[in-house]
Amino acid sequence: MFDALGISGSGMHVHQSWMDAISDNIANVNTVRPAGQPAFQARYVVAQAVENGGTGAGVQVAGIQLGSATGRLVYSPGDPNADAKGYVRLPDIDLGEQMTTMIMAQRGYQANAANLDRVRATYQAALQMGRG
């Protein structure tokens, strides 16, 4: 039963990390850089299963992958970061995709939290039966 608590907790941790990365991406969707500099690079969480002697023992953050530094050039001659031709570099982040992914991460977090509550309630019921 304690394994179930750990598995749900690890899932919540990964989904929280995922939501943090998505939030960072959304916050920087309009980050302007000079055309000669790299664009803001989106963050993507890489999750990895945790094994415990051949059985699943949860999940962990294996790392963070970065998106393209190329971004996209946008004509914005009035921007103080614009080059001589009037171009600035913006990140190549799709806001719709980020919002969809945020919903998936939130639902995953909520599912793990609900499972954690069920496991805790089962553990408490078992303790009550042992006392009674």
Secondary structure, DSSP 8 states (H G I E B T S, - for coil): -HHHHHHHHHHHHHHHHHHHHHHHHHHTTT--EETTS-----EEEEEEEEEETTEEEEEEEEEEEE--S--EEEE-TTSTT--TTSEEEE----HHHHHHHHHHHHHHHHHHHHHHHHHHHHHHHHHHHHH-
